Amino acid sequence: MEDEIIPPTPSIEMEDPSVIAPDSDNPVERIEPVDEEARPRAVITIRRRIPGSRLDKYLHGRFPKVSRTTIQRLIKGGDVSVNGRPTKNSYEMEDGDVIEIEFPPIVPYDVAPENIPLNIIFEDDFVMAINKPAGIICHPASRTQGGTIANALAYYCKSLSKGSDAFRPGIVHRLDKNTTGIMIIAKTDEAHWRLALQFENRTTEKVYQAVVHGNPEFDEDLIDIPIGQHPTVHDRYVATGFAERIGGKFERKLSKSAVTRYRVLKRYEGFTFVELYPKTGRTHQLRIHMSHIRHPIVGDPFYGGRHVSIRQVTSKPEDSNDPFFTRQMLHARRLKVMHPIHETPLELEAPLPADMQQLIDLLEARPKGGRTVSRKS
């Protein structure tokens, strides 16, 4: 995801039993925390029937720090019972039902510090901003994985926010492995939740730059196309319309709105330099949206782009025809937020990476050059 938000509250796997708070004043339910050394548990007594309320959706509402997927897994695994018996995700609660839920055990974990260089753009006692390079992921996906931005931060910073789980200390939002540019990091929990709230409320200003294949029809346009998980390919996402082409039963997965405005900065023969302004932060949103309008990002074969050689850029027979630009030419150029503690505007900018600047320089050096487009906002 070009700018996926990392929620500020810890997941239940890292939470303590105090997250299960009594709610004796609620006329619908009564929650009793049950302390155990191994696994936190809770008992909920339903005082009034809630028509049409599924058990999994209800429990996710009562324990918002636990994802609905985790809740569903607990129900299927028998860790949730109603009146002493296992049940289904779709069960609708009745008056007098007693729900018992046993959460996963608390498993402490620390990201291992690694001496990985960081290009720091800004830093104070509460936040820092880095210019993320290509080829590095933001955080580990498992306990054995290293070489990530999170590992580098653990080495550099004395303190970081806890983030949404132990694998993501300090990380408020993330960029794809091969996307470069501005990332803001939270050093304290307060800074984290205040920043995350800005991303969630869409009050941040994000500007990306990219080189795409072909020339878009319009100098500026808005792409308002929902996206969601690919029905069969892991870690891939698609825009509305794809599911209908392979079978309507997959359409239910494409339910999240996604909006991107783009503006042409300069046109070249076969390529265009664009700025992208995402209004939402869906996974792979910018890559999918540009692919959807048939102008995929250069170097992004996952979504229809192609690896490009220097000869394909310069059209000179003497230049190498081996693939040279082999990662997506996408860069998070600017990010504007309110400082989470000082409440003053904080505008951060990262210069283009060397490979992307080289591509633009080669395009500029073509005999015909390119035509500059007006930079009206």
HUFEN-V473198 format. One record per residue. N is the residue number from 1. PHI is phi in radians with two decimals (999 if undefined). D_FIRST is the distance of its C-alpha to the first C-alpha in Angstrom with 2 decimals. Layout:
BEGIN
n = <N:N>
phi = <PHI:PHI>
d_first = <D_FIRST:D_FIRST>
END
This chain:
BEGIN
n = <1:2:3:4:5:6:7:8:9:10:11:12:13:14:15:16:17:18:19:20:21:22:23:24:25:26:27:28:29:30:31:32:33:34:35:36:37:38:39:40:41:42:43:44:45:46:47:48:49:50:51:52:53:54:55:56:57:58:59:60:61:62:63:64:65:66:67:68:69:70:71:72:73:74:75:76:77:78:79:80:81:82:83:84:85:86:87:88:89:90:91:92:93:94:95:96:97:98:99:100:101:102:103:104:105:106:107:108:109:110:111:112:113:114:115:116:117:118:119:120:121:122:123:124:125:126:127:128:129:130:131:132:133:134:135:136:137:138:139:140:141:142:143:144:145:146:147:148:149:150:151:152:153:154:155:156:157:158:159:160:161:162:163:164:165:166:167:168:169:170:171:172:173:174:175:176:177:178:179:180:181:182:183:184:185:186:187:188:189:190:191:192:193:194:195:196:197:198:199:200:201:202:203:204:205:206:207:208:209:210:211:212:213:214:215:216:217:218:219:220:221:222:223:224:225:226:227:228:229:230:231:232:233:234:235:236:237:238:239:240:241:242:243:244:245:246:247:248:249:250:251:252:253:254:255:256:257:258:259:260:261:262:263:264:265:266:267:268:269:270:271:272:273:274:275:276:277:278:279:280:281:282:283:284:285:286:287:288:289:290:291:292:293:294:295:296:297:298:299:300:301:302:303:304:305:306:307:308:309:310:311:312:313:314:315:316:317:318:319:320:321:322:323:324:325:326:327:328:329:330:331:332:333:334:335:336:337:338:339:340:341:342:343:344:345:346:347:348:349:350:351:352:353:354:355:356:357:358:359:360:361:362:363:364:365:366:367:368:369:370:371:372:373:374:375:376:377>
phi = <999:-1.13:-2.66:-1.19:-1.44:-1.72:-1.02:-1.42:-1.69:-1.14:-1.34:-1.17:-1.06:-1.92:-1.59:-1.75:-1.07:-1.16:-1.12:-1.56:-1.67:-1.08:-2.41:-1.19:-1.51:-1.34:-1.28:-1.62:-2.61:-2.42:-1.86:-2.05:-1.25:-2.11:-1.40:-2.41:-1.22:-1.45:-2.41:-1.20:-2.31:-2.55:-2.09:-2.05:-1.81:-1.42:-1.60:-2.58:-1.07:-2.03:-1.02:1.32:-1.64:-1.22:-1.08:-1.13:-1.19:-1.10:-1.14:-1.12:-1.18:-1.35:-2.19:-1.13:-1.33:-1.89:-1.15:-1.12:-1.08:-1.14:-1.00:-1.10:-1.15:-1.13:-1.13:-1.13:-1.47:1.45:-1.48:-2.17:-2.26:-2.12:0.98:1.45:-2.18:-1.07:-2.54:-1.98:-1.04:-1.50:-1.04:-1.81:-1.19:-2.03:-0.99:1.60:-1.09:-1.98:-1.80:-1.99:-2.28:-2.01:-1.52:-1.06:-1.14:-1.32:-2.14:-1.19:-2.76:-2.17:-1.24:-1.25:-1.17:-2.38:-1.38:-1.92:-1.03:-2.11:-1.62:-1.53:-1.62:-2.70:-2.78:-2.48:-1.28:-2.02:-2.44:-2.54:-2.24:-2.15:-1.73:-1.23:-1.45:-1.32:1.49:-2.33:-1.51:-1.39:-2.68:-1.15:-1.76:-2.65:-1.22:-1.66:-1.44:-2.40:1.24:-1.96:-1.03:-1.07:-1.12:-1.14:-1.15:-1.08:-1.33:-1.45:-1.70:-1.29:-2.53:-2.45:-1.13:-1.34:1.19:-1.48:-2.81:-1.20:-1.38:-2.22:-1.07:1.43:-1.53:-1.53:-2.52:-2.43:-2.01:-1.06:-0.91:-1.80:-1.69:-1.84:2.11:-1.17:-2.27:-1.79:-2.08:-1.77:-1.61:-2.21:-1.10:-1.11:-1.07:-1.11:-1.20:-1.21:-1.19:-1.04:-1.13:-1.12:-1.12:-1.11:-1.47:1.05:-1.71:-1.40:-2.04:-2.07:-2.25:-1.98:-2.23:-2.66:-1.90:-2.07:-1.32:1.31:-2.16:-1.00:-1.11:-1.89:-1.26:-2.70:-2.81:-1.99:-1.83:-2.09:-2.30:-1.06:-2.34:-2.86:-1.18:-1.11:-1.19:-2.29:-1.80:-1.14:1.14:-2.08:-2.22:-2.41:-1.63:-0.95:1.95:-1.16:-1.10:-1.10:-1.27:-1.96:2.43:-1.07:-1.13:-1.57:-1.07:-1.08:-1.40:-1.80:-2.11:-1.83:-1.18:-2.60:-2.31:-2.36:-1.79:-2.18:-2.48:-1.30:-1.65:-2.78:-1.86:-2.31:-1.20:1.51:-2.51:-2.51:-1.68:-2.22:-1.90:-2.19:-2.19:-1.24:-1.61:-2.16:-2.24:-1.36:-1.05:1.07:-0.96:-1.15:-1.13:-1.21:-1.11:-1.19:-1.15:-1.10:-1.58:1.21:-2.35:-1.13:-1.30:-0.99:1.41:-2.14:-1.11:-1.04:-2.19:1.65:-1.36:-2.23:-1.19:-2.16:-1.60:-1.14:-1.09:-1.14:-1.48:-1.55:1.14:-1.69:-1.04:-1.32:-1.40:-1.12:-1.81:-1.31:-0.96:-2.14:-1.64:-2.02:-2.28:-1.07:-1.44:-2.30:-2.44:-1.39:-1.37:-2.40:-2.49:-2.08:-2.36:-1.58:-0.97:-1.12:-1.90:-1.37:1.01:-2.09:-1.07:-2.22:-1.92:-2.06:-2.48:-2.15:-1.13:-1.03:-1.21:-1.03:-1.18:-1.23:-1.15:-1.09:-1.06:-1.14:-1.09:-1.14:-1.15:-1.14:-1.41:-1.04:-0.95:-1.47:1.09:-2.42:-1.75:-1.36:-1.82:-0.94:-1.70:-1.23:-1.33>
d_first = <0.00:3.71:5.37:5.22:9.01:11.10:14.33:17.51:19.76:20.36:20.08:23.52:23.57:24.04:26.00:29.78:32.14:32.61:29.47:31.83:33.97:37.13:37.23:40.96:41.09:38.89:41.26:38.97:38.29:39.33:37.09:38.88:37.09:38.50:38.27:38.01:37.51:35.35:33.16:32.78:34.16:34.90:37.45:37.00:40.03:39.46:42.14:41.49:40.09:36.76:37.02:34.02:31.91:30.26:30.48:26.82:25.72:28.59:27.86:24.20:25.66:28.22:25.92:22.61:21.57:21.51:18.85:20.50:19.58:21.49:24.31:24.64:24.82:27.50:29.46:29.45:30.44:33.41:32.29:32.84:36.31:38.16:41.86:41.75:40.29:36.91:35.29:32.47:29.20:30.89:34.00:35.23:36.89:40.61:42.84:43.84:41.08:40.29:36.76:36.24:32.81:32.37:29.09:27.82:29.65:28.52:27.25:26.96:24.72:24.13:21.65:23.99:24.44:24.09:25.43:22.44:22.84:20.72:20.84:21.52:21.49:22.82:24.20:26.53:27.54:24.65:21.49:20.47:18.04:17.20:16.37:13.94:15.25:13.88:14.36:13.61:11.12:10.84:13.01:15.28:14.83:18.62:21.71:22.67:19.56:19.80:18.97:15.84:15.24:16.48:19.59:20.24:20.05:22.40:24.82:24.79:24.78:27.67:25.75:22.19:21.02:20.72:17.29:16.37:17.83:19.72:17.05:15.10:17.98:17.36:13.57:12.79:9.11:6.96:5.80:5.48:9.13:10.62:9.20:11.95:13.09:13.63:12.54:14.96:16.50:18.91:22.23:23.73:22.88:24.11:21.93:18.86:19.65:20.76:17.61:15.41:17.84:17.34:13.61:14.58:17.49:15.68:18.33:16.26:16.40:13.50:14.46:12.76:15.05:14.96:17.73:17.81:20.48:23.40:24.36:22.95:25.85:25.30:25.00:22.81:21.35:19.12:16.83:16.97:15.81:14.48:11.92:11.80:12.06:14.13:17.62:18.57:15.95:14.08:10.30:10.42:9.96:12.61:14.11:17.34:20.27:19.03:20.24:23.58:24.18:24.02:25.43:25.29:25.03:21.26:20.79:20.53:17.01:15.83:16.48:13.74:14.38:12.08:13.78:13.45:16.55:17.27:20.39:22.14:23.30:25.35:26.27:27.55:29.07:26.32:23.44:22.12:20.62:18.53:16.99:14.10:14.13:11.40:13.36:10.79:7.28:6.14:3.53:4.26:6.62:8.46:9.02:10.26:12.29:14.00:14.78:16.15:18.60:19.59:18.44:15.61:14.39:16.95:16.30:13.58:15.80:13.18:13.05:16.59:16.74:19.47:20.37:22.95:26.20:28.07:30.80:28.53:27.70:31.25:33.26:35.70:37.26:37.83:34.14:32.28:30.72:28.64:24.82:23.90:20.53:18.53:14.97:12.80:14.53:11.74:12.46:11.72:15.45:16.36:15.63:18.44:19.00:22.22:23.28:22.99:26.59:28.49:27.00:27.26:24.81:22.67:21.37:19.51:19.23:18.41:20.38:19.11:18.96:22.11:20.95:19.44:22.56:24.72:23.39:24.17:27.52:28.46:27.76:29.82:32.62:33.20:36.70:35.66:32.85:30.59:31.21:29.63:28.43:29.31:26.75:27.57:25.09>
END
